Amino acid sequence: MGATGPKQVLREPGEATRRVRFGNVEVGGDFVVIAGPCALENQEQVDQAAHAVKSGGGHALRGGAFKPRTSPYTFQGMGEPGLKLLTEAGRRLRMPVVSEIMDAAQLPTLVEYVDVLQVGARNMQNFSLLRALSKIDRPVLLKRGFGATIDEWILAAEYLLDGGNDQVVLCERGIRSFDNTLRNTLDLAGMAYVKQKVKLPILVDPSHSTGLSWLVTPMALAAAAAGADGLLVEVHPTPETALCDGPQALTPQAFDAMMKGVGAVLAATGRRFADVKPLAAVGGVR
């Protein structure tokens, strides 16, 4: 990449993956699963999804309060009331929470509620947002843009580290290709390449990369086998009624089955799920 290439994210020979901690969870060591609904809809949905994630063995709870939708006429999220529901559920179940930020103006609101700020695919190269996030003391989950090269993705992460925030987790969520059979094409080879070249931990999102719930588990198993540090998965108590991305969401029962399968793959490859650390040892969940 030359003189304008990354200076901080690349892995030195023999260097271990950086550990990123939030609440009672650490990403970059044993396998971590972050799960929950694509969009927060109401109290009942959030509570049911949160309990499904917790009982299935998930480590952290995700949910979108501000939704960047292709059409302006589709559900745009609950906003701050949704964040309040997400945070309350996380506190009750002792799970840290993750939600997406779309604009730097939302930063004061989001940092009040969530443990990890997710930068979605559409904002991977929103450089003003990345610079704002580089100045905060809060982990950032950086998704790969659906049209981004690996180099562009790595350099987006470099914006965060260059500004002083080294608490960065990458997420491969599929890219667009010539074939539109699936929602996106999951680039597991690209994930494995980045895992070797970059010192930041990396997750895989099998939900957005396929768009079909029955493909989520096979791709989750493949991601675990390929060396990912964890998963970002969508879970909804009733996907058929979901206001956003229902076809790709797992039911609680399907999430349980996926976790069992992933556990078997991890065991077969000499790995395991991360333990949930005592809250007292890590400062608790906000």
C-alpha positions in Angstrom: 0.0 0.0 0.0 3.0 2.3 0.1 3.5 5.4 2.2 -0.2 6.1 2.4 -1.0 2.5 3.7 -1.8 1.4 7.2 0.8 2.1 9.9 -1.0 0.7 13.1 -3.4 -2.1 12.2 -1.0 -4.5 10.5 0.2 -7.5 12.5 4.0 -7.8 13.2 5.5 -11.3 12.9 4.5 -13.3 16.0 2.2 -10.6 17.3 -1.0 -11.8 19.0 -4.5 -10.6 18.2 -5.4 -7.5 20.2 -8.0 -8.1 22.9 -11.0 -5.8 22.9 -12.9 -5.7 26.2 -16.4 -4.4 26.9 -18.4 -5.2 30.0 -17.8 -8.9 30.8 -16.8 -9.8 27.3 -13.4 -10.0 25.6 -13.1 -10.4 21.8 -9.8 -11.6 20.3 -9.3 -14.7 22.4 -11.9 -17.5 22.7 -14.9 -17.4 20.4 -17.6 -14.7 21.1 -21.2 -14.5 19.8 -23.1 -11.2 19.7 -26.7 -11.7 18.8 -30.1 -10.0 18.8 -32.7 -8.4 16.5 -31.8 -6.4 13.5 -34.2 -3.6 14.7 -35.5 -3.0 18.2 -39.3 -2.9 17.9 -41.0 -3.0 21.3 -40.5 -4.1 24.9 -41.8 -7.6 24.4 -39.7 -8.3 21.3 -36.5 -6.9 23.0 -37.0 -9.0 26.1 -37.8 -12.2 24.3 -34.8 -11.8 21.9 -32.5 -11.0 24.8 -33.6 -14.0 26.8 -33.1 -16.2 23.7 -29.6 -14.9 23.2 -28.7 -15.4 26.9 -30.2 -18.8 27.2 -28.6 -20.0 24.0 -25.1 -19.0 25.2 -24.6 -15.6 23.5 -22.1 -13.3 25.1 -23.5 -9.8 24.1 -26.8 -8.4 22.9 -27.2 -6.4 19.7 -30.1 -4.4 18.3 -30.6 -1.5 16.0 -32.3 1.7 17.2 -31.3 3.9 14.2 -31.7 2.0 10.9 -30.1 3.0 7.6 -32.7 1.6 5.2 -32.6 1.6 1.5 -36.1 3.0 1.2 -37.2 6.0 3.3 -40.7 4.4 3.6 -39.5 1.4 5.6 -39.1 1.2 9.4 -36.3 3.5 10.5 -36.0 2.3 14.1 -37.2 3.4 17.5 -34.4 5.8 18.2 -33.5 6.6 21.8 -36.5 4.7 23.4 -35.2 1.6 21.7 -31.7 2.1 23.1 -33.3 2.4 26.6 -35.0 -1.0 26.1 -31.8 -2.6 24.8 -29.7 -1.3 27.7 -32.3 -2.3 30.3 -32.4 -5.8 28.9 -28.6 -6.0 28.8 -28.4 -5.0 32.4 -31.0 -7.4 33.6 -29.3 -10.3 31.9 -25.7 -9.1 32.5 -24.8 -8.8 28.9 -23.1 -5.8 27.2 -25.0 -4.2 24.3 -24.1 -3.2 20.8 -25.9 -0.8 18.5 -25.3 1.1 15.2 -24.3 4.7 14.9 -25.2 6.5 11.6 -24.0 10.0 12.3 -21.6 11.7 14.6 -24.5 13.8 16.0 -25.9 10.6 17.5 -22.7 10.0 19.5 -23.8 11.7 22.8 -27.0 9.7 22.9 -25.4 6.3 22.0 -22.5 6.5 24.4 -25.0 7.0 27.2 -26.6 3.6 26.5 -24.4 1.2 24.7 -21.1 -0.6 25.3 -20.0 -1.0 21.6 -20.7 1.4 18.7 -21.3 -0.4 15.4 -20.3 1.3 12.1 -22.5 -0.3 9.4 -21.5 -1.2 5.9 -23.0 2.0 4.5 -20.8 4.1 6.8 -17.5 2.3 6.6 -16.0 5.2 4.6 -17.9 8.0 6.4 -14.6 9.5 7.4 -16.0 12.3 9.5 -17.9 9.7 11.6 -14.7 7.5 11.9 -12.7 10.5 13.1 -15.3 11.3 15.7 -15.3 7.7 16.9 -11.5 7.7 17.0 -11.6 10.2 19.8 -13.8 8.3 22.2 -13.0 5.7 24.8 -15.5 3.1 23.6 -15.0 0.0 21.4 -16.1 0.3 17.8 -17.3 -2.6 15.6 -16.4 -1.8 12.0 -18.3 -3.7 9.3 -16.9 -4.1 5.8 -18.7 -2.0 3.2 -20.6 -4.2 0.7 -18.6 -2.6 -2.1 -15.3 -2.2 -0.3 -12.0 -3.9 -1.1 -10.0 -5.4 1.8 -7.5 -2.5 1.5 -10.3 0.0 1.9 -11.7 -1.8 4.9 -8.3 -1.9 6.6 -7.7 1.8 5.9 -11.1 2.6 7.4 -9.9 0.9 10.6 -6.7 2.9 10.4 -8.7 6.1 10.7 -9.9 4.9 14.1 -6.5 3.9 15.4 -4.9 7.0 13.9 -7.1 9.2 16.1 -6.3 7.2 19.3 -9.0 4.5 19.5 -7.4 1.1 19.5 -10.5 -0.7 20.7 -11.6 -1.8 17.2 -13.3 -5.1 16.1 -13.7 -5.8 12.4 -16.7 -7.6 10.9 -17.0 -9.3 7.5 -20.7 -9.1 6.5 -20.6 -10.0 2.8 -19.9 -8.1 -0.4 -21.8 -7.5 -3.6 -20.8 -9.6 -6.6 -22.1 -10.3 -10.1 -24.4 -13.0 -8.6 -27.6 -11.6 -6.9 -29.0 -15.0 -5.9 -28.1 -14.2 -2.2 -28.2 -10.9 -0.5 -24.4 -10.7 -0.5 -21.4 -13.0 -1.0 -19.7 -14.0 2.2 -15.9 -13.5 1.7 -14.5 -16.0 4.2 -11.2 -16.1 2.3 -11.0 -12.4 2.7 -11.8 -12.8 6.4 -9.0 -15.4 6.8 -6.6 -13.1 4.9 -7.4 -10.1 7.2 -7.1 -12.4 10.3 -3.5 -13.1 9.3 -2.5 -9.6 8.2 -4.2 -7.4 10.8 -3.9 -7.5 14.6 -7.5 -6.5 15.3 -10.1 -9.2 16.1 -12.6 -10.1 13.4 -16.2 -11.3 13.5 -18.4 -12.7 10.7 -22.0 -11.8 10.1 -23.7 -14.8 8.5 -27.1 -13.0 8.6 -26.5 -10.1 6.3 -24.1 -12.0 4.1 -26.8 -14.6 3.1 -30.1 -12.9 3.7 -31.7 -16.4 4.4 -32.1 -17.8 7.9 -31.5 -21.4 6.7 -28.0 -20.4 5.4 -27.0 -18.7 8.6 -26.0 -21.8 10.5 -23.9 -23.4 7.7 -22.0 -20.1 7.2 -21.5 -19.7 11.0 -20.0 -23.1 11.1 -17.7 -22.3 8.2 -16.7 -19.0 9.8 -15.7 -20.8 13.0 -13.7 -23.4 11.1 -12.0 -20.6 9.1 -10.7 -18.9 12.2 -13.0 -16.0 12.9 -12.9 -14.6 16.5 -16.7 -14.7 16.7 -20.1 -14.1 15.1 -22.6 -11.3 14.8 -26.0 -12.9 14.3 -29.6 -11.8 14.1 -32.2 -13.4 16.4 -35.9 -12.5 16.5 -38.6 -14.2 18.6 -41.0 -14.2 15.6 -39.1 -13.5 12.3 -42.3 -13.6 10.3 -43.5 -10.4 12.0 -40.1 -8.6 12.0 -40.1 -5.0 10.9 -36.6 -5.3 9.4 -34.8 -8.3 7.8 -37.1 -11.0 9.0 -36.0 -13.6 6.4 -32.5 -13.7 7.7 -33.3 -13.8 11.4 -32.9 -17.0 13.5 -35.7 -18.1 15.8 -34.6 -18.8 19.4 -34.7 -22.5 18.6 -32.6 -22.1 15.5 -30.1 -20.0 17.5 -29.8 -22.8 20.1 -29.1 -25.3 17.3 -26.5 -23.0 15.7 -24.7 -22.5 19.0 -24.5 -26.3 19.5 -23.1 -26.7 15.9 -20.6 -23.9 16.4 -19.5 -25.5 19.7 -18.8 -28.8 17.9 -16.7 -27.1 15.2 -14.7 -25.1 17.8 -14.0 -28.3 19.8 -12.9 -30.1 16.6 -10.5 -27.3 15.8 -9.1 -27.0 19.3 -11.0 -23.9 20.3 -13.9 -23.0 22.6 -16.5 -20.4 23.4 -15.3 -17.5 25.6 -16.2 -17.7 29.3 -18.3 -14.9 30.6 -16.2 -13.1 33.1 -17.6 -11.9 36.5 -18.8 -8.4 36.2 -17.0 -7.3 39.4 -13.7 -8.1 37.7 -14.3 -5.9 34.7 -16.3 -2.9 36.0 -19.8 -4.1 35.2 -22.2 -3.3 32.3 -23.6 0.2 32.1 
